[in-house]
């Protein structure tokens, strides 16, 4: 297949008067023996187009791979020739575009210089407009301005030329009037609205009357929940609120450690020095007169194995120290013991009533 070259064509860009871009080029002609190539390829692939292989046979698999490599080689050779022609064909166009783009870049650079100046002028205009609107707002809002600064109500579209200063000032009038009206509505509920101070704080943070009322309601509900919790804790002999941590499922109390068959020798009592220097001793504390009193040893953290070692050590003392481990913080341990005490008392009352 072949194509014939046409006469040279001139292309003129009319945007630059007499000295515009004038281009003269001749459409390229590419001659190729496609008909002969097509016939030759038909011959080469005639034995392969409908070929079938027994892919359960190792020799057949090897032959199939060799045949495929051979056909891929033919296709690659044709494709490499095509790419080489394309590179040569495109070289004049690539050179033309590179030169044209380089010249265009000079024009764009000059345009960008002007744009930069226009942008700076526009920013200065917006700054002046912003200052005018801010001053207008502060004069209008009076004592409200320190609590609700202008930037809290500003709308960027007010600075657009198409919006206009008068329209922007009218929008400020409307916003200030709404804030004043909503605040008056809120103040009218000062004596009846629980947690009014929360509502007022939220109102000036969001400028939303509905959000302010919801904040007061949520604060009141939280107060009621806390008061209910305090009342329940008072029944257990505690009037302090526990730390705000997620409650942990109470584990089974550790059984009282059995005394060791023999007093544990010193090498087996690794934690003994720690127990002796703990903030509170593990063994009963002797007071004047030889009496012993209940005490609590606070351990910041310990593994099961460490607790077992401590238990064996306490069981080996004379007289023997007994007790149990209750996991959790000091606050959580107290609540667990309190709950067990209440449950035991309820059980005793039930037994007496059933008896």
Secondary structure, DSSP 8 states (H G I E B T S, - for coil): --------EEEE-GGGGGGS-EEEE--------HHHHHHHHHHHHTTTTT----TTSHHHHHHHHHHHHHHHHHHHHHHHHHHHHHHHHHHHHHHHHHHHHHHHHHHHHHHHHHHHHHHHHHHHHHHHHHHHHHHHHHHHHTTHHHHS-HHHH--GGGGSTTT-HHHHHHHHHHHHHHHHHHHHHHHTTTTTSTTHHHHHHHHHHH--HHHHHHHHHHHHHHHHHHHHHHHHHHTTT--S---S----------------SS---GGG-TTHHHHHHSSS-SS-EEETTTEEE------S---HHHHHHHHHHHHTSSS--------S-HHHHHHHHHHHHHHHHHHHHHHHHH-
